[in-house]
Amino acid sequence: MQVVQNIGNYSAQNPSILTIGTFDGVHIGHQKIIKDLVKVAKKNNLCSIVLTFFPHPRMVLQKDSDLKMIDTLEEKQQFLEKMGVDVLIVHPFSRAFSRLTALEFTRDLLINQLKISQLVVGYDHRFGRNREATIDDLKSFGLDYNFTVDEIPSQDIESIAVSSTKIRNALNKGDLKTANQFLGRPFGLTGTVIKGDGIGKKFGFPTANIQVKQDYKLRPQNGVYLVRSELSGIAFFGMMNIGMRPTVSGKTTQTEIHFFNLDQNLYDLEISLEVLEKIREEVKFNSTNELTEQLKKDRINCEKIIAEYK
């Protein structure tokens, strides 16, 4: 898959079919649109293009600095590549870009720059300055500029009943079962293993401390989770704690994983985690002995669940 930063850097070689959106999480509703895109592209010998934006428009237009993304840009890229998309264009979203009229956006970018012959969008797609234009306007532009609009009907989208907002809400509640069902895959976290304070090792539960470099990446609610990761081609399960570690007077939120049956130095490695289920809330125990006993119970609970994911 070709990845292009900025629409202006893309040079169209062949007629294309395009879809547009932020696609945060690339959930099962997004997947419906993208599968149709790839299918039609192959059938009609077209180049399949996904046009997305970064930062998220809400971060720019609403100054919503607290908005967290389900996927990082890199995670989104990897998943779209797996789906068979030919080209991903990541265009920087700005206030100036948001002021383009629907006509300017269609004529100057979709036609003159991207040279689209087909566009795939949901029935409720809106675009242009102040989201002024609807899918009917797109179809009208299509007649003027000789491209077709493939509309994903309302019943197809509404029957899925999923949105990125619903997934964010589920993750903020620690409801991984709902989030993963809507995503059609386990929620992922990717980060670099950094040196911690070694407290877990003293309790018989050594941990890998993960630093996620993208501060806009959403993390689930604080608590203990069952996770899975592939290391050197082998799948390992483990339990992850996200939180302040109140029993040992932690001062900052940390993400740390105790992998089962793994004896390996992971420092400085970048690892990707699949977050499968929440095991329990983060709790402040009366002593480190109580914490250790609970960690033993957590592992037993995890091992009971693991069979479902093998």
N, C-alpha and C positions, 0 to 999 in steps of 0.2 A: 504494500500500500504506500502510495506517495503522500507525504505530509507536507503541506504548504502553509507557511506563516504569511498571512495577508493575501487577500484576493488579488491585489496588484501584482503579486509574484507568480501567479498561475498563468501559464501559457497553454491555451486549449489546443490540443492536437486533433481531437476527434469530437464528434457530436456527443453530448452528455445528457444524462438524466440526473436530476439534483433533488435533494431534500434539505430543508433548512430548520435549524433549531439549536437550543442549548444542549439538549439531550443529557441532562445531568442524571447520572446513574444508568443510562441506557437501559431503562426498565422494559418490562414486557410490552408496554404500549409503544415505546420507541422501536423495539425490536420488530413489531408488526410492520411499521412503516419501512424500516431498513431492509427487512427481508423482501418486501414487495419491490423496493428500489433495485436491489441486486438481481432479483429474478427477472424483472423487465429489462434491465441493462444487458443481461446475458442473452435474453431472447431476441433483442433488437440490435445487438452488437453496438451498445452504447457504453460510454465510460460512466461508472456510477460515482457520484460525488456527494459527500456530506459537507455542508457548510455550517460551521458552528462558530461560537463567539467566546472570547475570553478577554477581560473578565466577564462574569455573568452580568447581563444588562441591569439587574437589580442593584448590583454593587455600584454601578455608575450612576444610574438615574435616581435611585432612592437613597443613595448613600447608606445602603444596608450593609455596613461593614461587618455585622455579626452573622451574615449569611454564610453558612458552611456548605461545601460541595460534597455530594455523595461520592463522586469519583474525582481524582486528580486528572489533569489533562493527559498525563501519561497512561493512566488506567483506562480512560475513555478511548484513547488511541489504540491500545492493545486489543480492547474488546471489539471495536469497529473493524480492525484488521481481521480478527477471527471470523467476523460475519461476512467477509468477502468484499468489503468496500474497496474501490480502486483508488480514490483520492479523498483525503481529508483536508479541508481548508479551514484553518483557524484564523479568524479575522479579529483584530483588536477592536473591542467595542468601546466607543467613546461618545461623548455628547454630540460631537460634530457628526459622527456616523448616524446617530439616532435621528438627526434632523433631515436626513435624506427623505424626499417625498417618495411615495410608492412608485411613481413614474420614473424618477431618477434611479431608484434601486433596481427596478426591473430593466430599464433601457441600458443604463451605464454598466451595471454589474452583471446581471443575469444574462443579458444578450450580448453586449459588446465585449465583455471580459470573459465570461464563462462559456458563452456560446451554447446555451442549453437548448435542447429540443423537447425535453419533457421535464415536468416538475411533479414531485410526489409530496403531498402535504395532507394534514388532517383537515376535516371539514370546518374546524373552528380556527384555522390559521389566520392571523392578522399580521400586517407588516406596514412599513413606511412610518413617517413621522406621526407620533402619537398613536401608533398602531391603527391608522385611519382606514387602511384598505382591508378588504375581506377576500375570501376565495372567489367571489363573483367578479371582483376587480381583477384578480389574477387571470381568470378565464377570459375576461375582456382584453387584457394585455396580450394574452396568448393569441387571440385572433389578429391583433395588430402586428405582433412580432413573430408570428409563426412558430409557437410552441404549444404543446398540449399540457393540460393540468390533470393529473390523476389524483382524484379526491378519495381519501380514506373515509368511508361513510361513518356517520355518527354511531350507528349500531355496532360497528366493529370496534370503535374506540371505547364507547361507553360500556360495552359488555365486559371489557377488561377492568374498568373502574379503578385505575391506578394513576398516580401522579408522583412526581418527584417530591412534592410537599408531603404527601402521605408517607412516603418512605423516610423522609427526614424526621417527621413526627414519631414514627415507629422507632427509629434509631435513638432518638432523644429519650424515649421511654425504655430503651433496652429490649424492645420487642423484636428480636432478630428473626423469629419465625415469620412474622408478617412482612418485615423488610425484605427478607430473602425470597419469600413467595412473590412479592411484587417485582423484585429484581430478576427473578428467574434464575438466580445463581447466588452463591454466598457473598455477602458484603465483604469487601477487601480492605486491608490496611497494608501499606508498604512502607518500610523504613529501614534505617541503618542501625545495627546493633552497636550500642555504645557502652562504655564501662559504667557500671553502677556502683553502689556502695557495698555489695557483697553480702547484704543481710540475709537474703533468701538462702544462700549457700550454708549459712550457719544453722538454719532450721532444717536442712536436708532437702531444700527445694530451690536449687540454683535457678536463676532467671536470666533471660536475655532481655535487656532493656532496649526498647525500640524508640528511635527518634524519627518522627515523620517530619520531613523538611518543609512540606507545604502547610503553612499555617491556616489556609482556607479549607483544609480537609476535615470533614466531619468525623468525629469519633462517637461511638455509642455512649450512652449513659454510663457513669461510673459503676463498676461492678466486676464480677468474675464471669468469664466466658470460656466456652469450649472453642478451640481454634484448631486449624489444620494448616500445615505448610509443607511445601516440597523442598527438601534440602538434598543436594547432590543426587537428584532424581528419585528420592525416596520420600514418601508421605509420612510425616510425623504429626501426631496429635499433641495437644498440650492445653494448659489452662492459662488464660490471660487475665491479669488484673489491670483495670484502668481506674486510677484514682489517686488519692492523697496518701494512702497507707497510714491511716490514723493511729494504728496500734504501735507503730515505731516512730511516731511523731514526724511523719513526712510533711514537707512544706510546699511541695509543688506536685501537680498532677503528673503521673508517670504511667507509661504503658510497658508492662513487663510480662514475659511469657516463661512459664516453666514447661519445657517439652518433656514428654514421657519417653523413656528408653533412649535418650540421646545423650551421648557423652562426647561433645565436640566443641572446640573453641569457635565461637561465632562472631567474635569481635570484628567490627568493620565490615561485616557482610551486609548486603542489602537483602532483606527477606520479605516475602509477600505472605500475608496471612489471610485465610478464609475464616471469618468469624461466624460460627455455626449456631450457637445457642447461648443464652444467658443462664448461668448456674445459680447465682445469688447476688444480693446486694453487697456493696462494700460495707464492712462492719468494723467498729472499733472494739477490740477485745480487751478484757481486763489484764491480760498478760500475753507474753509471746508464747507461752506454753499452750494457752487456749487457741491462739492463732495457728500454731503448728498442728494441733489436733483437728482444727477445722479444715486446714489444707489437705490433710489425709482424707477427710470425708469428701472434700471437693473432688479429689482425684478418683475416689471410688464412684462418685456420681457421674463424673465424666466418662469413666470406662464403661459404665452401664449404657451410656448414650452412643458411644463411638461406633458400635455395631451398625447403627442406622446409617452411618456415613461411609462405610467401607464398600 
